[in-house]
Every structure is written in structure tokens, then in C-alpha cells.
Amino acid sequence: MWKKYCKVSFLVLLTVLVVPCFFSCNDDNEEVVGNLNPPQYESVSGKYEITDSSSPYASIELGASGDYIVIKRSSGYAVSALKKENLFSRKAPASRAVAYDNVVYGTYTQIDNETFNLEGFGVIQLKSNDGQGITDITIRPNGGNEMTFTVEKAETVGDDDLTNALCRTWKVLRIHEAGYDSYDGEYDETYTPDEYYGAISEVMFSKSGTFLSFYNDNEIEAHFWKWENQGERQIRYSWDNVWNNDDEEGNFTVDFSSDNRLTIHEYYRDYETDEWYESTVELVEKNPSESNEDEGDVTIPTDKAPVERVFTGKLVSEVDDHGLDRFVYENGFLTQVDGGDGYTITFEYNYLNADKPASDPDVRYTMVLADGSVSYVYDVWLNELGFAERIDSRHYDEYGGFDFQSTCGYDEEGHLVYMNEGREEREYSLVWTDGDISHIDIQGSYTQSTDFTYSGLSNDNNLMFFYDIYDMDIEELKYLYWAGLLGISPKHLVTMSNSDDEHYQFEWESDKVLYRQDNESSWIEAILFSFAE
């Protein structure tokens, strides 16, 4: 099954005599499955088979780790395997949908109790009938018309400890292969998955009996699985969900460890050619529900609300910098931003809940447009200072949207010193001198180096305008600053910026910032602002 070379492809392996490779087992399930926690989407996972034959889709499945599978109603379930140079290789998991033959595979997020955004595919809504289970599904595919069909939820293969531990998405870490074939003779090799193109990147098991392999060349193999011998942790897989218990299916065994790891063992021998193959594949859980223990727990300060830790003067009420925003604060938290174009941004502070899983974001803010549609969702993880360290964003539009991740770094005093703004992979490096930003380097889609000069006027109200003053094009991340989650402000008001080919002067008034280029006489309004009473 896991053969590395194209001489014996996945499909060919299903026709040879498979001899299962057994390993000693411990009957204590706790030791067998280790310390795996339920995946993030365990409670909503399931496969929904569409009973209406007019539907272009046969089924839609939500995996427990946040991955989905859409099977089109075209040529059956299985996807033919192409001969591959290697089966294991992956540099990074895909976050958007990949379509191959009649299978679409990607990641999803939950919008509400019954609505899910299948990134790269569209939005689905699962509807129940007075608590009698899911009976209908509404599909709004990207660029297509809304459609509704009746569905039946597929039966599950079990709900025991072993099945619960297995059914999630796994990423390949390392492979050891040994064997003999007529092309290469004997071989024995250990390699990591980033060495080869066209290799498996992820493996997904579900309680509905789905077993999917995703390759980094965007090819997909969809199979079925069941326990062949659960006591020996032996699995049998099939292409078509027909179980003849003959040589048309294959077997492998699985082992679990306490660090969110899975090991797959397989052995086969073709007695006609005397070729044999043995592999040990190490995998790690994708999107584990809790951080590894060796990473340590992050304790977010709660002695002060975030706004109070950053803003020592007045709080802004309105800011007009490329669009008017009105800020709503409650008990030291920014709870809402109302835009001049009718949109609303709402903040949720999940870290205040002591029972929050570590894998869930500490803060989430969501923009809803005037028509009620969601424009974007930002999930934020905070560091021990209480500032944003990792930000995962999802933007929705008529073409299906896009997502990206941003990361931030701070010094001990809470100054933002680094940001990778993932939208266009811009990297910002900030140098602070005596409490003020003295220099910023920008790398990525464009490069720039800028020095800043300050007056003796104190920045009493902690104003920080990333785009118009510091030329940091960070889009919606700016709202994190007004929420007190993006570090502290410069101590003084900046009066000049000097880059390679641009030189600007700034003048501050009680409710605005003016600017002009060198050698120009007229000042231009750049930013307007007002403060709460």
C-alpha cells in the first residue's frame, strides 16, 4: 500500500497476496491509544449521503479534524490510483479545496450550529426535523445556484476508544521501507516526506468508513476501511466497499503513542515473483485539540482588561483612515466596530473561559456586511503578554474566498518587533529606540527601508496608525491594536519618515494628522479621529 516506487503502484498492490504483519498488543485501551483528545470537530463530523439522484453530488462528509470530502455523482466512489514515483511526501497541508476526478477534498470551518464553510467549494447547511437527525442539506456552491436535497447520515464503524483515536486526519512525518523487487533488487531506506514530489501528504480516517489519501501533486485516492481484527489493531481497506475477504483488499496495522502520533505497519509478499515489501510509516495528528505538553501552557494575563494595559489616556471613539470606524468598548474590552459602509465587526474573548480547549483561538473577531453575509473571520492566539502571536484568517467572497496565517513577535516590553502578514507574505521588522519606532524594514511583495523621527510631544492617547504613518499594509489586523492585542504604542508623536525615495512630514492636531512631502508647502489631511467622552 505504501510502496515508494512506481514499479508496484497502489492499485497493483491490491492484486497481490497480502500477508498481514502482526505486532504485540496490550489489551489496556488507554495504553494502546495513548493520550489522544477528541478532535476539534468530532461532535459535528459525519458522512451525509444524498438520496436525491438529481443531485450532482453523491455525498458530503465532514471529518473530525476539520477536513471535508465531497464525492460527485459521476463515476462511483473510488478514484483510480496513478503510478507515482513515490507515495510519501508533503511540505505543507493544503488549506483550500483540491478536486481530482470525482472527489473534492479541503478544509472547513463552522459558521453556526448547522452551517459550514467548505473552503474552495461553498457553504452547506444541515437541517434536522424536530430533533430526528439531519434530513436535508442545502448547498450553495461557489459560483453556483443554491440547491436542497434529502440526505441520510451514514452508519458508523464504531464508537470505541480505538476507533475514536484513529478517526481524524494525520500528516506523514517519516517512512522506513525495505524490500525486494525485480527492478531495484533489495532496498532499505528511511526518509522524510519532504524529499519527494507526488507523495502522500495526509491520511484521513472517518467513522463512516472513509479512508482517504491526499498527495502533494493534488491527486486523491478514496477508499473504505473496517477493522479486520481490532484486538490486533489490524485494518482492511477496499476500493468499492465490497468485502470479499479475498486478495482484492489489503491489510495494515496501526499503533498509537501518547504524543499524538500514529504508526502504520504493512507487509506483503508476491509469491509469484518473490517480491516483498515492508514499511513503517510515522504520522502526527493534524490540528490536535491541545498543544503538546513540551510546548508549555501560555498563561494570558487577566489582571487588567487588554485595552487598559495598552491605552493609558483617552479611548478613540472614531477613526477615519481609509474608511470610517466607530469603536464600542465595554468593561475594558473592544466589543464592536461599526463601519461607515454598514459593516459590523464583533469581538469574542474566548480566553476568559477557563474550560476553553488549547486548540481553540483565544480571541475571534468577525465582520458581517450590511446584507448579513460574513466577510471574514479572524482567529487569534495570544502569547504570555496577552498580545496576538498567531492569527488565522478566512475571507469569503463570490469566488469562494481565501485564507492566510499571520504571525507576530514582541520584545519584553510589549513592542511589536516582527510581523509576517500572510496575505501577501510581507515581513515587517521594527526597531525600537527609547520607546519609539526608529526603523522598519519590509520584505516580500515589495521591499522598503524607512527611518522615523519624533518630536518631543508625548503620545498620551497611544495613537498608532500602521498604514498612513508607518506604511505597514496589514489590512484588518489593525483592529487588533485598538483592542489592545497588538503591542504598545510609541511614546512620542512621529514627525518625519524617510525611505529610499519618499520623504514625508507629519503634523498632529487634536483631531487629525496632516502630512506633506518634502519641499511641498500644502498640508493634506491623512487621518481623522475623535475620543470617547
C-alpha positions as CSV (number, residue, x, y, z in Angstrom):
1,M,0.0,0.0,0.0
2,W,2.7,2.5,1.0
3,K,5.1,1.4,-1.8
4,K,7.5,4.2,-2.6
5,Y,8.4,3.4,-6.2
6,C,6.2,3.3,-9.2
7,K,7.1,-0.3,-10.2
8,V,4.4,-1.5,-7.8
9,S,1.6,1.0,-7.6
10,F,-1.1,1.3,-5.0
11,L,-3.6,-0.4,-7.4
12,V,-1.2,-3.2,-8.2
13,L,-0.7,-3.9,-4.5
14,L,-4.3,-4.8,-4.1
15,T,-4.0,-7.7,-6.5
16,V,-1.0,-9.4,-4.8
17,L,-1.1,-11.8,-1.9
18,V,-1.0,-9.7,1.2
19,V,0.4,-11.3,4.4
20,P,-0.6,-9.2,7.4
21,C,2.2,-8.1,9.8
22,F,1.2,-8.5,13.4
23,F,2.6,-6.8,16.4
24,S,2.2,-7.5,20.1
25,C,-0.8,-5.7,21.7
26,N,-1.7,-4.5,25.1
27,D,-5.4,-5.2,26.0
28,D,-5.4,-2.0,28.0
29,N,-7.0,0.5,25.6
30,E,-5.6,3.5,27.5
31,E,-2.1,2.4,26.7
32,V,-3.0,1.5,23.2
33,V,-4.4,4.8,22.2
34,G,-2.1,7.0,24.3
35,N,-3.3,10.5,25.2
36,L,-5.3,11.5,22.2
37,N,-8.0,14.0,22.8
38,P,-11.2,14.3,20.7
39,P,-10.6,16.2,17.5
40,Q,-12.0,19.8,17.2
41,Y,-15.0,18.8,15.0
42,E,-15.7,15.4,16.5
43,S,-19.2,16.4,17.5
44,V,-20.3,17.5,14.0
45,S,-18.4,15.0,12.0
46,G,-20.2,12.6,9.7
47,K,-20.9,11.5,6.2
48,Y,-24.2,12.6,4.6
49,E,-25.3,10.6,1.7
50,I,-27.6,12.4,-0.7
51,T,-30.6,10.3,-1.6
52,D,-31.9,12.5,-4.5
53,S,-30.5,11.1,-7.7
54,S,-30.8,14.5,-9.4
55,S,-28.0,15.9,-7.1
56,P,-24.6,16.4,-8.8
57,Y,-23.1,15.2,-5.5
58,A,-23.4,11.7,-4.0
59,S,-22.2,12.6,-0.5
60,I,-20.6,15.2,1.6
61,E,-18.5,14.2,4.6
62,L,-17.2,16.4,7.5
63,G,-14.1,15.0,9.1
64,A,-13.4,15.2,12.8
65,S,-10.2,17.3,12.2
66,G,-11.8,20.0,10.0
67,D,-11.3,18.4,6.6
68,Y,-14.2,17.6,4.2
69,I,-14.8,15.2,1.3
70,V,-17.3,15.8,-1.5
71,I,-18.0,12.9,-3.8
72,K,-19.5,13.8,-7.1
73,R,-22.2,11.6,-8.6
74,S,-20.2,10.7,-11.7
75,S,-18.2,7.5,-11.8
76,G,-18.6,5.9,-8.5
77,Y,-16.6,6.4,-5.3
78,A,-13.2,5.1,-5.9
79,V,-10.5,7.2,-7.6
80,S,-8.1,5.3,-9.7
81,A,-4.5,5.5,-8.5
82,L,-2.0,6.7,-11.0
83,K,1.5,5.3,-10.9
84,K,3.6,7.5,-8.7
85,E,7.3,7.8,-8.3
86,N,6.8,8.0,-4.5
87,L,3.9,7.7,-2.2
88,F,5.0,9.8,0.8
89,S,5.9,13.4,0.5
90,R,4.4,16.6,1.8
91,K,5.8,20.0,2.7
92,A,2.6,21.6,4.0
93,P,-1.1,20.5,4.2
94,A,-3.5,22.1,1.8
95,S,-6.0,24.6,3.2
96,R,-8.2,25.0,0.2
97,A,-10.1,22.5,-1.8
98,V,-8.4,20.2,-4.3
99,A,-10.5,18.4,-6.9
100,Y,-9.4,15.2,-8.5
101,D,-11.7,13.1,-10.7
102,N,-14.9,12.9,-8.7
103,V,-13.5,13.8,-5.3
104,V,-13.1,17.3,-3.7
105,Y,-11.0,17.5,-0.6
106,G,-10.3,20.5,1.6
107,T,-10.7,22.2,5.0
108,Y,-13.9,23.6,6.5
109,T,-14.9,25.9,9.3
110,Q,-18.2,26.0,11.3
111,I,-20.2,29.2,10.9
112,D,-23.0,28.2,13.3
113,N,-24.7,25.1,14.6
114,E,-25.8,23.9,11.2
115,T,-23.8,25.9,8.7
116,F,-20.3,25.2,7.4
117,N,-18.0,26.9,5.0
118,L,-16.2,24.3,2.9
119,E,-13.3,26.4,1.7
120,G,-12.9,26.3,-2.0
121,F,-16.2,24.5,-2.5
122,G,-19.0,26.5,-0.9
123,V,-21.3,26.7,2.1
124,I,-23.6,23.9,3.3
125,Q,-26.4,23.9,5.8
126,L,-27.5,20.7,7.6
127,K,-31.2,20.7,8.5
128,S,-32.9,18.5,11.1
129,N,-36.5,17.5,11.5
130,D,-37.6,18.3,15.1
131,G,-34.6,16.6,16.6
132,Q,-35.0,13.5,14.5
133,G,-31.5,13.9,13.0
134,I,-30.3,15.5,9.8
135,T,-32.8,15.1,7.0
136,D,-31.9,17.8,4.4
137,I,-28.8,19.6,3.1
138,T,-28.7,23.0,1.4
139,I,-25.6,23.5,-0.8
140,R,-24.5,26.9,-2.0
141,P,-21.5,26.1,-4.2
142,N,-19.1,28.8,-5.1
143,G,-20.3,30.5,-8.3
144,G,-23.4,28.2,-8.5
145,N,-27.1,28.2,-7.5
146,E,-28.4,27.1,-4.1
147,M,-29.9,23.6,-4.1
148,T,-31.5,21.5,-1.4
149,F,-31.6,17.7,-1.2
150,T,-32.7,15.0,1.2
151,V,-29.8,13.1,3.0
152,E,-29.2,10.1,5.2
153,K,-26.3,10.1,7.7
154,A,-24.1,7.1,7.0
155,E,-23.7,4.5,9.8
156,T,-20.5,4.5,11.7
157,V,-18.0,1.7,12.1
158,G,-17.9,2.1,15.9
159,D,-17.5,4.4,18.9
160,D,-14.9,2.7,21.0
161,D,-11.5,4.1,22.1
162,L,-9.5,2.7,19.2
163,T,-12.0,3.9,16.5
164,N,-12.2,7.3,18.2
165,A,-8.4,7.6,18.2
166,L,-8.0,6.6,14.6
167,C,-10.7,8.7,13.0
168,R,-9.1,12.1,12.3
169,T,-6.6,13.5,9.8
170,W,-2.9,12.6,10.0
171,K,0.2,14.1,8.4
172,V,3.2,11.9,7.4
173,L,6.4,12.5,9.3
174,R,8.8,9.7,8.4
175,I,8.9,6.4,6.4
176,H,11.1,3.4,6.6
177,E,10.9,1.0,3.7
178,A,12.6,-2.3,3.0
179,G,12.0,-5.0,0.4
180,Y,12.9,-6.6,-2.8
181,D,11.6,-6.0,-6.3
182,S,12.7,-7.1,-9.8
183,Y,13.6,-3.6,-10.8
184,D,15.8,-2.4,-8.0
185,G,16.7,-5.6,-6.1
186,E,16.9,-5.2,-2.4
187,Y,16.4,-1.8,-0.8
188,D,16.3,-0.4,2.7
189,E,15.7,3.3,3.2
190,T,14.4,5.8,5.8
191,Y,13.3,9.2,4.5
192,T,11.2,12.2,5.4
193,P,8.2,13.1,3.4
194,D,9.5,16.4,2.0
195,E,12.1,14.6,-0.2
196,Y,9.7,13.5,-2.9
197,Y,7.1,15.1,-5.2
198,G,3.9,13.2,-5.9
199,A,3.8,11.6,-2.4
200,I,1.2,11.2,0.2
201,S,0.8,14.3,2.4
202,E,-2.2,13.4,4.6
203,V,-4.3,10.4,5.5
204,M,-7.8,10.7,6.8
205,F,-10.0,8.1,8.5
206,S,-13.6,8.7,9.4
207,K,-16.1,6.8,11.5
208,S,-18.2,6.4,8.3
209,G,-15.6,4.1,7.0
210,T,-13.9,6.5,4.7
211,F,-10.2,6.2,4.2
212,L,-8.7,9.0,2.0
213,S,-5.1,9.6,0.9
214,F,-4.1,13.0,-0.3
215,Y,-0.9,13.6,-2.4
216,N,1.1,16.7,-2.8
217,D,0.6,16.7,-6.6
218,N,-3.2,17.2,-5.8
219,E,-4.1,13.6,-6.6
220,I,-6.6,11.8,-4.3
221,E,-7.4,8.2,-3.5
222,A,-10.6,7.5,-1.8
223,H,-11.1,4.1,-0.2
224,F,-13.1,2.3,2.5
225,W,-11.8,0.8,5.7
226,K,-13.0,-1.5,8.5
227,W,-11.5,-3.3,11.4
228,E,-10.2,-6.7,10.3
229,N,-9.0,-7.7,13.8
230,Q,-9.5,-4.9,16.3
231,G,-7.6,-6.8,19.0
232,E,-4.5,-6.8,16.8
233,R,-5.3,-3.3,15.6
234,Q,-5.5,-4.7,12.0
235,I,-7.3,-2.7,9.3
236,R,-8.7,-3.9,6.0
237,Y,-9.3,-1.5,3.2
238,S,-11.3,-1.7,-0.1
239,W,-11.9,0.4,-3.2
240,D,-15.6,-0.2,-3.6
241,N,-16.9,-1.1,-0.1
242,V,-17.4,-4.7,-1.2
243,W,-15.7,-7.1,1.3
244,N,-15.0,-10.5,-0.3
245,N,-12.2,-11.4,2.2
246,D,-10.0,-12.4,-0.6
247,D,-6.8,-10.9,-2.1
248,E,-8.6,-7.9,-3.6
249,E,-8.3,-5.9,-0.4
250,G,-5.2,-5.1,1.7
251,N,-4.3,-5.1,5.4
252,F,-2.2,-3.0,7.7
253,T,-1.8,-2.5,11.4
254,V,-1.8,0.7,13.5
255,D,-0.1,1.7,16.8
256,F,-0.7,4.9,18.8
257,S,1.6,6.8,21.1
258,S,1.0,9.5,23.7
259,D,2.3,12.4,21.6
260,N,-0.5,12.5,19.0
261,R,1.4,10.0,16.9
262,L,0.2,7.1,14.7
263,T,2.4,4.4,13.3
264,I,1.2,2.2,10.3
265,H,2.9,-1.1,9.6
266,E,2.4,-3.1,6.4
267,Y,4.0,-6.2,4.9
268,Y,3.3,-8.1,1.7
269,R,4.8,-10.8,-0.4
270,D,4.0,-11.8,-4.0
271,Y,4.7,-15.5,-4.2
272,E,4.7,-15.5,-8.0
273,T,7.6,-13.0,-8.3
274,D,9.1,-13.4,-4.8
275,E,8.9,-9.7,-4.4
276,W,8.3,-8.5,-0.9
277,Y,7.7,-5.1,0.8
278,E,7.7,-3.9,4.4
279,S,7.1,-0.4,5.7
280,T,6.8,1.6,8.9
281,V,5.1,5.0,8.5
282,E,5.1,7.6,11.3
283,L,2.3,10.2,11.3
284,V,1.3,13.0,13.5
285,E,-2.2,14.3,14.2
286,K,-3.2,17.3,12.1
287,N,-4.9,20.0,14.2
288,P,-4.6,18.3,17.6
289,S,-7.1,19.5,20.1
290,E,-4.5,20.5,22.6
291,S,-0.9,21.7,22.4
292,N,1.9,19.3,23.1
293,E,3.0,19.3,26.7
294,D,6.5,20.2,25.9
295,E,5.4,23.5,24.4
296,G,4.2,24.6,27.8
297,D,0.9,26.3,28.7
298,V,0.5,30.0,27.9
299,T,-0.9,32.0,30.8
300,I,-2.6,35.1,29.5
301,P,-2.7,38.0,32.0
302,T,-6.2,38.7,33.2
303,D,-5.4,41.3,36.0
304,K,-6.3,44.0,33.6
305,A,-8.5,44.1,30.5
306,P,-6.5,44.3,27.3
307,V,-7.5,47.9,26.5
308,E,-6.4,49.1,29.9
309,R,-3.0,47.5,29.5
310,V,-2.3,49.4,26.3
311,F,-4.3,52.7,26.4
312,T,-3.3,54.9,29.3
313,G,-5.1,58.0,28.0
314,K,-8.4,58.5,26.2
315,L,-10.0,55.8,24.1
316,V,-10.7,56.6,20.4
317,S,-14.4,56.8,19.5
318,E,-13.9,57.2,15.7
319,V,-11.1,56.8,13.3
320,D,-11.2,57.6,9.6
321,D,-8.1,56.2,7.9
322,H,-9.3,54.9,4.5
323,G,-12.8,54.3,5.9
324,L,-14.7,55.4,9.0
325,D,-14.8,53.1,12.0
326,R,-16.7,53.6,15.3
327,F,-15.5,51.8,18.3
328,V,-17.6,50.3,21.1
329,Y,-15.9,49.4,24.4
330,E,-17.4,47.5,27.3
331,N,-15.6,46.9,30.7
332,G,-12.1,47.4,29.2
333,F,-12.8,45.3,26.0
334,L,-13.3,46.4,22.4
335,T,-16.5,44.5,21.6
336,Q,-17.7,46.0,18.4
337,V,-16.6,48.2,15.4
338,D,-19.2,49.8,13.3
339,G,-18.1,50.8,9.8
340,G,-19.3,53.7,7.8
341,D,-20.3,51.3,5.0
342,G,-22.7,49.4,7.2
343,Y,-20.5,46.5,8.2
344,T,-20.1,45.4,11.8
345,I,-17.0,43.7,13.4
346,T,-17.7,41.7,16.6
347,F,-15.1,40.6,19.1
348,E,-15.3,37.4,21.2
349,Y,-12.8,36.8,24.0
350,N,-12.7,33.1,24.4
351,Y,-9.7,33.0,26.7
352,L,-11.9,34.3,29.5
353,N,-13.5,30.8,29.6
354,A,-11.3,28.6,31.8
355,D,-12.6,25.5,30.0
356,K,-11.5,26.6,26.6
357,P,-9.6,23.9,24.7
358,A,-6.0,25.0,24.0
359,S,-6.5,24.5,20.2
360,D,-9.4,27.0,20.1
361,P,-8.5,30.6,19.4
362,D,-8.2,33.0,22.4
363,V,-9.9,35.8,20.5
364,R,-12.2,35.8,17.4
365,Y,-13.5,38.8,15.5
366,T,-15.9,38.6,12.6
367,M,-17.0,41.1,10.0
368,V,-20.6,40.9,8.9
369,L,-21.7,43.1,5.9
370,A,-24.8,45.1,5.7
371,D,-26.6,42.3,3.8
372,G,-25.9,39.9,6.7
373,S,-23.2,37.9,5.0
374,V,-19.9,37.1,6.7
375,S,-17.0,38.9,5.1
376,Y,-14.2,37.5,7.2
377,V,-13.3,35.7,10.4
378,Y,-10.0,36.2,12.3
379,D,-8.9,33.6,14.9
380,V,-6.2,34.9,17.3
381,W,-3.9,33.1,19.6
382,L,-2.2,35.2,22.3
383,N,1.2,35.0,23.9
384,E,2.0,35.2,27.6
385,L,2.0,39.0,27.3
386,G,-1.6,38.9,26.1
387,F,-0.7,40.1,22.6
388,A,-1.6,38.4,19.3
389,E,1.0,35.8,18.3
390,R,-0.8,33.8,15.6
391,I,-3.7,34.9,13.5
392,D,-5.6,32.6,11.2
393,S,-8.0,34.5,8.8
394,R,-10.7,33.3,6.5
395,H,-12.2,35.7,3.9
396,Y,-15.3,34.9,2.0
397,D,-16.3,36.2,-1.5
398,E,-18.3,35.2,-4.5
399,Y,-15.3,33.2,-5.8
400,G,-15.0,31.1,-2.6
401,G,-12.7,33.2,-0.6
402,F,-9.2,32.7,0.6
403,D,-7.3,32.3,3.9
404,F,-3.9,33.0,5.3
405,Q,-2.0,33.0,8.6
406,S,-0.1,35.9,10.2
407,T,2.5,35.7,13.0
408,C,3.8,38.4,15.3
409,G,6.8,38.8,17.7
410,Y,7.3,41.2,20.6
411,D,10.1,42.3,22.9
412,E,9.9,42.1,26.6
413,E,8.3,45.5,26.9
414,G,5.5,44.6,24.6
415,H,6.7,46.4,21.5
416,L,5.8,44.7,18.2
417,V,9.1,43.9,16.6
418,Y,8.1,41.4,13.8
419,M,5.1,40.6,11.7
420,N,4.7,38.2,8.8
421,E,1.5,39.4,7.2
422,G,0.5,36.2,5.5
423,R,-2.0,37.8,3.0
424,E,0.9,38.8,0.6
425,E,3.7,37.3,2.7
426,R,5.1,40.6,3.7
427,E,7.5,40.6,6.6
428,Y,7.9,43.7,8.8
429,S,10.9,44.1,11.1
430,L,10.6,47.0,13.6
431,V,13.5,48.6,15.5
432,W,12.6,50.5,18.7
433,T,14.8,53.2,20.2
434,D,13.9,54.8,23.6
435,G,10.3,53.7,23.3
436,D,9.8,54.8,19.7
437,I,9.9,53.0,16.3
438,S,13.1,54.3,14.7
439,H,13.3,52.0,11.7
440,I,11.2,49.5,9.7
441,D,12.3,47.0,7.1
442,I,9.8,45.5,4.8
443,Q,10.5,42.3,2.8
444,G,8.2,40.3,0.5
445,S,6.0,41.6,-2.4
446,Y,7.9,44.8,-2.2
447,T,10.9,45.9,-0.1
448,Q,11.4,49.1,1.7
449,S,13.6,50.5,4.5
450,T,12.3,53.6,6.4
451,D,13.7,55.7,9.3
452,F,11.4,57.8,11.6
453,T,12.0,61.0,13.5
454,Y,9.9,62.1,16.5
455,S,9.1,65.4,18.3
456,G,9.2,65.9,22.0
457,L,5.4,65.6,22.2
458,S,4.1,62.6,24.1
459,N,1.7,60.2,22.5
460,D,-0.6,60.5,25.5
461,N,-3.5,58.7,23.9
462,N,-1.4,55.9,22.5
463,L,-2.4,56.5,18.8
464,M,-0.9,54.1,16.3
465,F,-1.7,54.3,12.6
466,F,0.1,51.5,10.8
467,Y,-0.7,52.2,7.2
468,D,-0.7,56.0,6.9
469,I,2.3,56.7,9.2
470,Y,4.4,53.5,9.2
471,D,3.5,52.2,5.7
472,M,2.5,48.8,7.2
473,D,-0.2,47.4,4.9
474,I,-1.7,45.0,7.4
475,E,-5.4,45.4,6.4
476,E,-7.9,44.1,9.1
477,L,-5.1,43.3,11.5
478,K,-5.1,46.9,12.6
479,Y,-8.3,46.2,14.7
480,L,-6.2,44.1,17.0
481,Y,-4.3,47.2,18.0
482,W,-7.4,49.1,19.0
483,A,-8.5,46.0,21.0
484,G,-5.2,46.2,23.0
485,L,-3.9,43.0,21.4
486,L,-1.0,44.2,19.1
487,G,1.6,45.6,21.4
488,I,2.0,49.1,22.9
489,S,2.4,52.4,21.0
490,P,5.4,54.6,20.5
491,K,6.0,57.1,23.4
492,H,6.1,60.2,21.1
493,L,4.4,61.5,18.0
494,V,6.3,60.9,14.8
495,T,7.1,64.0,12.7
496,M,9.1,62.6,9.7
497,S,9.6,59.4,7.7
498,N,12.5,58.8,5.3
499,S,12.7,55.9,2.9
500,D,14.8,55.4,-0.2
501,D,12.6,57.6,-2.5
502,E,9.9,59.0,-0.2
503,H,10.2,61.7,2.5
504,Y,7.1,62.8,4.5
505,Q,6.5,65.2,7.3
506,F,3.6,64.9,9.7
507,E,1.7,67.4,11.8
508,W,-0.6,66.4,14.6
509,E,-3.7,68.3,15.7
510,S,-6.3,67.5,18.3
511,D,-8.5,65.5,15.9
512,K,-6.4,64.8,12.8
513,V,-3.0,64.0,11.3
514,L,-1.7,66.1,8.4
515,Y,1.1,65.2,6.0
516,R,3.1,66.7,3.2
517,Q,6.1,65.5,1.1
518,D,9.4,67.3,1.3
519,N,9.6,70.7,-0.5
520,E,5.8,71.0,-0.7
521,S,4.0,73.8,1.0
522,S,0.5,72.5,1.5
523,W,-0.6,70.0,4.1
524,I,-3.1,67.2,3.4
525,E,-5.4,65.5,5.8
526,A,-4.4,61.9,6.3
527,I,-6.3,60.7,9.3
528,L,-9.3,62.0,11.3
529,F,-10.1,60.8,14.8
530,S,-12.1,61.6,17.9
531,F,-12.2,60.4,21.5
532,A,-14.9,58.9,23.7
533,E,-16.2,61.2,26.4
